[in-house]
């Protein structure tokens, strides 16, 4: 399994059959983008990030996963950036219903402020197009 790491140490797992990073998708295709931040107690933020990243293999096993990433955004506020891309609502629903993801939400929801939102993405193209 290959993980990508950026300059800030944020690791991302692209799905094996992910859409190309550059190049147009059909204008009629819709994917879902899940993006935003969650906030957990500052003393627990590193534990939360590690446990969230432990779900990467679960996402990779889902053929509808295109990208998933959890990254420490600001340790002083307990902020974690979330970025996910899914081929369909069914794929996202499958992921959210797995035991690993359900356990993650069960454990952290009582202490988490969730500012993550879901967006419909159409007309995907390079940002330079």
N, C-alpha and C positions, 0 to 999 in steps of 0.2 A: 504494500500500500504506500503510495507516494503522497507526502504532505508538502505543501508549499509554505515557505516562511518569508515574510517581508522584513523590512528593516527594523520594525518595531518589535519583532518576535511573534507576531500574530501568525498562527498557523491556519491554513485553509485546506480543506480536502475537496478537490474537484472530483466529481463522479467520473468513473472510467469512460463512460460514453457521453461525456459532457459536450454540449454544443461548442463549436469553436469560439475562442475568445474574440476573434475579429471576423467579421463577415456577416452578411445579412441573414436573418431568418425570414420566413414568409411573413408578410404583413398581416396575414389572417391568423397566425399562431399566437396564442396567448400563453405566457408562462406566469407564474406567481413569484413575486419578490417578497420576501419577509425581511424587514429591515428595521433597525432602531437600536435602542439601548435598554438594558435591564440594569437595575441598581440593587445590589445586595449589601449587607453590612460590610464595612471596609475590612474588618478582621477576617472575613470569610471569602473575600473576592477571589483569591488565588485558588482556593478549594473549589469554588463554584466554577471557575473557568476550566479547571482540570476535569471536573465531573461533566461539564457540558461538552468538552472536547472528546470525552470518552464515548459520546454518541456518534462520532464521525463514522465508525465502521457500520453502524446501524443505518445511517443515511446512505452510505456508499452501496449497501446491499439493496437499496430501493432503486429500481430502474428509473424512477421519475425524479431522482435527485440530480440536479445539475451542479449545485455548489452549496456548501455549508461552511460557515466560519463564525467562531466566537473569539473575540479578541479583547484583552484588557484595554480599556479606553482610558480610565483614570482611577488609579488605585486609591487616591485620597477621597474619592466620592463613591467608590464601589461600583463604578460604571463599566459595563461590558458591552461592546458593540456586537450586534448580531446581524449577519447577512446570510440569507439563504435564497436559492433559486430552485423552483420546482416546476416540473413539466405540466402538472395538473393539480387540481384540488384533491383528486383521489390519491395521488402520490403523497401529498402533504398529510392528508388524513391518515394514510397508512403509517407514516413516520410518527405522527403525534400519538397514535394508538399503540405503539410498541411498548413493551414492558419497561425498557430502559428509559425512554423519554417520559413515560407516565411517572416513573419513579423519580426522575429528576424534578418534574413539576410538583409532585406531591411533597417532596422534601423542601424545595426552595420557595414555592408560591407564598407560604405564610410570611416570609421575610423579604420578598422581592417586590420592587416597584417595576412593573413591566410597561415600557413605552415602545414596544415593538408593534409594528403594523404590517398588514398584508396589502400588497398592491398588485393589480393586474398589469402586466407588461405586454405591450404590443409594439410591433414595428421595431424590433431590436436591430441595432446597427452599431457600428463603431462610433465612439464619441467624437471622432474626427471627421465623420461623414457629413 
